[in-house]
Amino acid sequence: MTDNENIRPETERHDCDVLIVGAGPIGQVLALLLAQQGVRVIVVERWEQPYPLPRAVALSHDTLRILYQLGLREELAPLLEPWGQDGHTFKLTDASGETLAESRFGLDSDSGFAHMTGFSQPDLEGLLEQRVREHPLIDQRRGFSLEALSDDGPSGVAVTVRPHNGLETTPGGEPETVRAGYVVGCDGANSTVRTLLGTEMTDLDFSHDWLVVDVLPHTPPAWLPYACQHLDPARSTTLVPSGPGRRRWEFMIMPDDDQDSVDTDENAWRLLKAWDIHPGNADLVRHARYAFRGRWANQWRKGRVLLAGDAAHLMPPFMGQGINSGLRDAASLAWRLALLVGGGGKDSLLDDYSTERSGQVAQIIEQTVFIGRMFCATDPKECAERDAMIRSMGTLDIQEASKNWNLQGGTLQDDGIGGTLGVQAQVGTGTRTALLDEIVAPGFLMLGRDRDPAGLLSPVQRTAWEQLGGRSAHFGPGGLTDPEGKYAAWFERLNASVVLVRPDFQLFGGVRTPHAADALVRNLIQHGKA
């Protein structure tokens, strides 16, 4: 990735290295990940304050690991609710309430955390907002909207923004131009960046309106299932935990509903009544009508302008992967942009980003839409056949699908190892035991099964590895211990002696013998060439 042909942005002519449009959680996480690597960032956001009401409610184990990389673990801990910590299950029930199948939530995962963890998005955004405001390399400009983009190639991108008057949607004030090395649109489902790029969307022709209702019970509602999908042809309904003490209902909106009064307090309480939730035992936090859709951008990158998060993809919530996919976008993009800004990467890394992320997102959306079509069925005969099929299964492994969400193509070795998620488990140093990321800081990491792979690098590859900021660690004599045996089992499963972990915790690839570590690093360096 490092050679004399690298495209080096003329940073002295830029107001920032990367301009991010949108200060939601994806934009702010991307900004913080970039700033951690010395990248100068401007974040432009049309709204003066973070959105105060809940939206996303579940974090996947791998995206929680990304957030902890930002140093948020201590602050996040009291705001999180690992799903299944008290033996709770997810149930599928029929119209009468009979359980068709159920599944336990995994309290362990390849990242060392519960498979899914509930949270309230305003809590997370409050922490991110504070970190963004405090970071000296991030200039967040709230109250500005994007009007135009001009990608001038090697000289960067000219961005026209205009201030707003408070929360008004009508622009006020004079436009100004900001010059950036790169621009990333994290500006949501109605992305202005995507519109300006003229990017078309692949749409799976799935669109159903649902009413999302967030509730804060006065006491734990022990009479309710912890999480369930109620498969009633008259009105499919989802119930999930949404952070400590909070619950969320999603009610499918039916054709015979009074469409003018669906999104009202009165209707929300009416629908909750069937679950014995009422003003006497709960507070109504919010209700909002959403169209659940499955679509993604056909092109995530044009020149120096890229898309991430909802600007690049929209998916129904049935697998809880909307915000998680966006956070994976941010992690995948941050290290690539940092290399390019620093002159240590090739432009093709951004094409790899598009290839990797769009492929995985398409797979997740297709699976989610498949589930959504089952959950949204209303024909009684079709529903009876669906219920019989689910009943015959008895149990569900709701985590099984994610095991196949491997990356394809991109900045990876095609060796059956590249594109899989790096394992995080407990490791020991002789003086302490902790998760891997607490012992070895995230970044480019070579992990050896029984000896230090860095000691086997040639002088040329050692220099290249050090220029990447690469680290190494190993198990066995003089290295880490594996108290749970998880790494030994992992290396055995991969048939590898050394693996190379990227900063986004995805594996670049692996090799069978320690002496092949030199080739592993060389392949990584060469993989960034156009």
C-alpha positions, 0 to 999 in steps of 0.5 A, a space after each residue: 500500500 505504500 509506494 511512490 505512486 500513492 495519490 497524496 491529497 494536497 492537504 495544505 489547500 483543504 479546510 479538512 481531510 474528510 468532510 462528513 455530511 450528517 451528525 447521526 451516530 454513523 457520521 459521528 463514529 466515523 469522525 471519531 475513528 478518523 480523528 483517532 488516526 490524526 485525520 482532520 474532520 469537518 462534520 456538517 449537520 442541518 439540525 442544531 441538536 441531536 434527535 432526542 427520541 429513540 430509533 435504533 434499539 440493538 447493537 450487534 456484538 461486533 459493532 459494540 466492539 467498534 464503539 468500545 474502540 472509541 473508549 466508550 466502554 465505561 460510559 456505555 456500560 450502564 446504558 446497555 442491556 445484553 439480550 438474554 442476560 436473565 435467560 430470556 428468549 425470543 418467541 414466535 407466537 401465533 394469532 392465539 398467543 401460542 408459542 410456535 418456536 423460541 430461541 435463546 439469545 447468546 451471551 457469548 460471541 466471536 467478539 466476547 460480548 452478548 450477541 445483541 445488546 439493547 440500548 436507547 439511541 439518544 443515550 448513545 448519541 449524547 456520548 458521541 456528541 460530547 466526544 465529537 465536540 471535545 476532539 480537537 481534530 473535529 469541527 462539527 458545524 450544526 445548523 448547516 445544510 449541503 447544497 452542492 458538491 464539486 469533485 475536482 479530482 486530485 485537488 479534492 472536493 469543493 462543498 457548498 453549505 448554507 446555514 439554517 435559522 435554528 431548526 427551520 428547514 428554509 435556508 438562511 444566510 449566505 452559502 460558503 464553500 468548504 474544501 475537503 480531501 474526501 466527502 462521506 454522505 452519512 445523511 440518512 435515508 433521504 441523503 442529499 449526497 446520494 441525490 447529488 451523485 445521481 446514484 440509483 438504488 436496487 429495491 427489493 419491492 418490499 414496503 410495509 407501513 408500521 407504527 413504532 411505539 416506544 414505552 417506559 414501563 413504571 415497573 418491569 412488565 413480568 407478564 409480557 414476553 421479553 421479546 416476541 414476534 406475534 404472527 397474527 394475520 389481523 396485525 403482525 406485532 413485534 415486541 423487543 427490549 430497547 435498553 434498560 427498562 424500556 420496551 418497543 412495540 412495532 404494529 403493522 398498519 392494516 388497510 382498514 386502519 384510519 390512516 389519518 389517526 394511526 400516528 396518534 397517542 390515542 391509537 398507540 394506547 389503543 394498540 398497547 391495551 391488548 398487551 395490558 400496557 396503559 397510562 397507569 403503568 407506563 409512559 408513552 415515549 414516542 410513536 412514529 409511522 415508518 415504511 419498512 423497505 429493503 434497498 441499497 445504493 448501486 454505487 457507494 463511491 464516485 471519485 472522492 465522494 462516498 456513502 455510508 449508513 442509511 444513505 447507502 442502504 435501508 433495511 427492515 428492522 426484523 434482524 436489527 441490522 440497520 444501525 449495525 450495518 452503518 457502524 460496520 461501514 464507518 469502521 471499514 471506511 475509516 482506516 482506508 481514508 486514514 491511509 489515503 490522507 496520510 499518503 500510505 494507501 491507494 485509491 482502489 481501497 475505496 473501491 474495495 470498501 464499496 465492494 465489501 460493504 455493498 455485498 454484505 449489506 445486500 445479503 443482509 437485506 435479502 435475508 431480512 426481507 425474506 423474514 419480513 415477507 413472512 412476518 407481514 403475511 395476512 392471507 389466513 391460508 398462507 399464515 397457517 402454512 407458515 405457522 405449521 412450518 415454524 412449529 415443526 422447527 420448534 427452536 430457532 437459532 437467530 444467530 446462525 444467519 450472521 455466521 455467513 455474513 462474510 465479506 467477498 472481494 475487496 481488501 482480502 486474501 481469497 483463502 477462506 480466511 479473509 473476510 471473516 470476523 476476527 475473534 476476541 476472547 480473554 487473553 492473559 499476559 502473566 499479570 492480568 487477564 482481559 479481552 484482546 482489545 484491552 491488551 493489544 490496541 486495535 489496528 493492523 494486527 498479526 496474531 500468531 498461534 505459537 510464535 511471534 510472526 513479526 520476528 519472521 518478517 524480512 527487513 523490507 516487509 518489517 519496514 512496510 508493516 511498521 509504516 502501517 502502524 502494524 502490531 503483532 502478538 502471539 500465544 505460547 512461550 513469551 506471549 499471551 495465554 489462552 485461558 478459555 482455549 478459544 484462540 486454539 480452537 479458532 486457529 485449528 478451525 482456520 487451519 492457520 498459524 498466523 492471521 492478519 486482522 484489519 483495524 475494522 476487526 475483519 481478517 485480511 487473511 491467514 497463512 498455515 506456517 509462521 514463516 509465511 507471515 512475510 508473504 501475508 504482509 506483502 500481499 496486504 501491501 500489494 493489495 492496495 495497488 490500482 
